Amino acid sequence: MVKPDAASVPRAADGRLPGRRGLATRQKLVDCTRDLLATTRYRDLKVTDITRSAGTSSATFYQYFLDLEAVMLAVAEETAEEGLELARLIADHKWQGAAGLTSAGDLVDGFLEFWRAHRPQLRVLDLLTSEGDERFRRTRTVMLNAITRELASAITAVRTTDRNDDVDPMAMAGALIGTLANLSAHQSGFEAWNIPMAEVREAMVRLLYWGVTGPRLPRR
């Protein structure tokens, strides 16, 4: 078995490298925090709620996390790591013609589903980012920037064959991914405005396709 790089192993609050049991305890605290966010607002969550759910003590919690925000950051980092998989919906996919429209639909659906499945964690990530916590901002940026760069590569590839414009690919990709992330985070808002999500989804698919290929739709 290949041992993990020490730099990638989560450390205890005092900087020590936990052993196998310590890592299991830390992970249980992270898992319980994530589960509790599904039923408890972040502002209402307390360390004692987490330790009670994990079947351990506050003293044990503070061995691994300095405060509540530290365990929230661990949850956010795990969520962002899963979010990086969205880049796979761009890489090695065709982005021209009818195949490109299918690829756009797959990416939109992937974002929508990811935000639905991780809504409580992503809400905390966005909240603490908006409040200026650099750790959460950096975590969010790493996730979305990786996806943005993958989409910029797709735009560049299409540009060499079908497109001829002077919009920077990273700027276009950043605008599209930012819009897609914001739309995904506010799905319930569209329903409150009596706008069917199916129609919103179709609009975002077209915007994404146009942004990558140019202002035309292929015949379906």
C-alpha angles and dihedrals in degrees: 000000000000111000116230118253109264090229090062096048114099111246130221119253091267093051098259122137107244121225124237094281091045092052090049091052091048091049091050090055090050092048093049091049091052092049093048091053088066091065105019129059114242092240090054096047118105133192089244090058090056096045092047090052091047093046093237140101136268088245089060091047092055090052087069106025131039093210145337093284090057094059089043088055090053089053091048092050092051090049092049090050089056089046091060087072088073087076087070088068087065105036117086092003124124114247102184130087121344091337089058091053089052090050090051090051092049092052093048091048090048092054094045093049094045092053092046092050095045101030098130094049094044091048089058091045091053093043096053091042090055090049090059103256101155093203093060093041090054092049092051092045094051091053098046095038092057091052091044092053091051091052091046088056090053091050091050091051092051092046092059090061114021109011132068112181139116101236110126108247093224091051092051093044092047092051092049097045092044090052092046093050092048092047091049092051093053103045093129090053093063090051089052088055089052091246110139112236089224088064093044089051092051091049091051092048090055094046090050093047093047092047091054102038109018136262101315134090122215121237111269 
